[in-house]
Each structure stands twice: as C-alpha cells, then as structure tokens.
C-alpha cells in the first residue's frame, strides 16, 4: 500500500468527498522503474542477489549498494 492509497482511504473513511480527493483517486499510481536495495548491519549487497534477479525478470532495474563498514 502506498501513501496515495492510504491518504484516499483515510479521507474516504472520514466522509470527505471533495474535488481534491476525487482527483487524487483518479490518478494512476506511478510505475516503479528503478529500485535501490540497502543491506543491513551484518550483511553485504550480495544478500539481495535473488531479489535482484526477480525484479530484473519483472522488468525493473535493481541495484544493491555496498556500504562501507
């Protein structure tokens, strides 16, 4: 769930029917083209190798960063 969906859901639940809410709800969600994956403390960028392969198979450009320790 993204911010737009959450925002529209909260306003709709509160009964807010305004032109702004309808305009936000009518816009298509942006498509993801690039993803940057960051590893945790006791890992490195190679831990994302399977995830990167799946994202690239779906047509998404994915990169794992190597943070210095």
C-alpha positions in Angstrom: 0.0 0.0 0.0 1.4 3.4 -0.9 0.8 6.9 0.5 -1.7 7.8 -2.1 -3.9 4.8 -1.3 -3.6 5.4 2.4 -4.5 9.1 2.1 -7.5 8.4 -0.1 -8.7 5.6 2.2 -8.4 7.8 5.3 -10.3 10.7 3.7 -13.0 8.4 2.3 -13.5 6.7 5.7 -13.9 10.2 7.2 -16.5 11.0 4.6 -14.5 13.7 2.9 -15.9 13.9 -0.6 -14.1 16.8 -2.2 -12.8 17.5 -5.7 -9.2 17.0 -4.4 -10.0 13.5 -3.1 -11.6 12.6 -6.4 -8.6 14.0 -8.4 -6.0 12.1 -6.3 -8.0 8.9 -6.5 -8.4 9.2 -10.3 -4.7 9.4 -11.0 -2.9 6.1 -11.8 -0.2 5.1 -9.4 3.3 5.8 -10.6 5.2 2.8 -12.1 8.4 1.8 -10.5 11.4 1.7 -12.8 14.4 1.7 -10.5 15.0 0.1 -7.1 18.0 0.6 -4.8 18.4 -2.1 -2.1 20.4 -1.4 1.0 21.8 -4.2 3.2 21.7 -4.4 6.9 24.5 -4.3 9.5 25.8 -7.8 9.3 25.4 -8.4 5.6 26.6 -7.1 2.2 25.0 -6.3 -1.1 25.2 -9.9 -2.2 22.3 -10.8 0.1 20.0 -9.2 -2.4 21.1 -11.4 -5.4 17.9 -13.4 -5.5 15.7 -10.4 -5.1 17.5 -8.5 -7.9 17.1 -11.4 -10.2 13.3 -11.5 -9.6 13.0 -7.7 -10.0 15.0 -7.7 -13.3 12.8 -10.6 -14.6 9.8 -8.3 -13.9 11.5 -5.5 -16.0 12.6 -3.4 -13.0 16.2 -2.1 -12.8 17.6 -3.1 -9.4 20.9 -2.2 -7.7 22.3 -3.2 -4.4 24.7 -0.7 -2.7 27.8 -1.7 -0.8 28.0 0.5 2.3 31.4 0.7 4.0 31.7 -0.9 7.4 
